[in-house]
Amino acid sequence: MVNFGDITFQLIAILIPIAFISAIVVFVRSTKKRNEQLKRIEEKLDKVS
């Protein structure tokens, strides 16, 4: 007999750490992308002024 409560708990126990790590990776990538964009904007402003 399959206990669906145990299966659900195991899935949640696995998915929460994966979601946490994924959120950190997405945050780091977006921060890096934003910094690169700011550098490009600063370079353009320096050329203008």
Residue frames relative to the residue before (quaternion, step in Angstrom):
aa qw qx qy qz dx dy dz
M 1.0000 0.0000 0.0000 0.0000 0.00 0.00 0.00
V 0.3143 -0.7611 0.5450 0.1577 3.54 -0.89 1.00
N 0.2337 -0.7653 0.5847 0.1333 3.56 -0.84 0.99
F 0.3202 -0.7924 0.4922 0.1651 3.58 -0.32 1.27
G 0.5709 0.5852 -0.3792 0.4334 3.59 1.14 -0.45
D 0.6605 0.4938 -0.2998 0.4796 3.57 0.99 -0.85
I 0.6401 0.5198 -0.3220 0.4652 3.57 0.98 -0.84
T 0.6553 0.5098 -0.3089 0.4640 3.58 0.92 -0.90
F 0.6534 0.5130 -0.3152 0.4588 3.58 0.90 -0.87
Q 0.6585 0.5073 -0.3101 0.4614 3.59 0.92 -0.87
L 0.6460 0.5147 -0.3218 0.4628 3.60 0.95 -0.82
I 0.6625 0.4879 -0.3052 0.4795 3.58 0.93 -0.88
A 0.6547 0.5220 -0.3131 0.4481 3.58 0.94 -0.87
I 0.6772 0.4551 -0.2899 0.5002 3.60 1.12 -0.57
L 0.7058 0.4991 -0.2759 0.4203 3.59 0.88 -0.91
I 0.6107 0.5711 -0.3679 0.4068 3.63 1.00 -0.67
P 0.6889 0.4417 -0.3169 0.4794 3.67 0.75 -0.79
I 0.6259 0.5297 -0.3447 0.4570 3.60 1.01 -0.75
A 0.6569 0.4993 -0.3105 0.4720 3.59 0.95 -0.84
F 0.6378 0.5335 -0.3229 0.4521 3.60 0.99 -0.81
I 0.6741 0.4778 -0.2907 0.4824 3.58 0.89 -0.93
S 0.6407 0.5242 -0.3239 0.4580 3.59 0.96 -0.81
A 0.6405 0.5218 -0.3249 0.4605 3.59 0.97 -0.81
I 0.6410 0.5125 -0.3265 0.4689 3.60 0.97 -0.78
V 0.6536 0.5134 -0.3144 0.4587 3.60 0.92 -0.89
V 0.6596 0.5001 -0.3092 0.4682 3.59 0.91 -0.89
F 0.6470 0.5224 -0.3200 0.4540 3.59 0.96 -0.84
V 0.6682 0.4954 -0.3051 0.4636 3.59 0.90 -0.91
R 0.6574 0.5074 -0.3144 0.4599 3.59 0.93 -0.84
S 0.6768 0.4866 -0.3076 0.4588 3.60 0.87 -0.87
T 0.6268 0.5271 -0.3375 0.4642 3.58 1.05 -0.71
K 0.6516 0.5100 -0.3088 0.4690 3.57 0.95 -0.87
K 0.6531 0.5144 -0.3068 0.4633 3.57 0.95 -0.89
R 0.6508 0.5179 -0.3100 0.4606 3.58 0.97 -0.87
N 0.6484 0.5164 -0.3168 0.4610 3.60 0.98 -0.83
E 0.6445 0.5096 -0.3226 0.4700 3.59 0.98 -0.80
Q 0.6457 0.5135 -0.3194 0.4663 3.58 0.99 -0.80
L 0.6419 0.5195 -0.3237 0.4618 3.59 0.98 -0.80
K 0.6312 0.5267 -0.3340 0.4612 3.59 1.01 -0.78
R 0.6507 0.5071 -0.3199 0.4659 3.60 0.96 -0.83
I 0.6492 0.5071 -0.3203 0.4678 3.59 0.95 -0.82
E 0.6425 0.5176 -0.3254 0.4620 3.61 0.97 -0.83
E 0.6433 0.5176 -0.3264 0.4602 3.59 0.96 -0.81
K 0.6507 0.5072 -0.3148 0.4693 3.59 0.97 -0.79
L 0.6544 0.5044 -0.3128 0.4685 3.57 0.98 -0.82
D 0.6297 0.5277 -0.3344 0.4617 3.58 1.03 -0.75
K 0.6410 0.5155 -0.3277 0.4649 3.59 1.00 -0.75
V 0.6630 0.5158 -0.3016 0.4510 3.58 0.99 -0.85
S 0.7719 0.3693 -0.1974 0.4783 3.57 0.88 -0.91
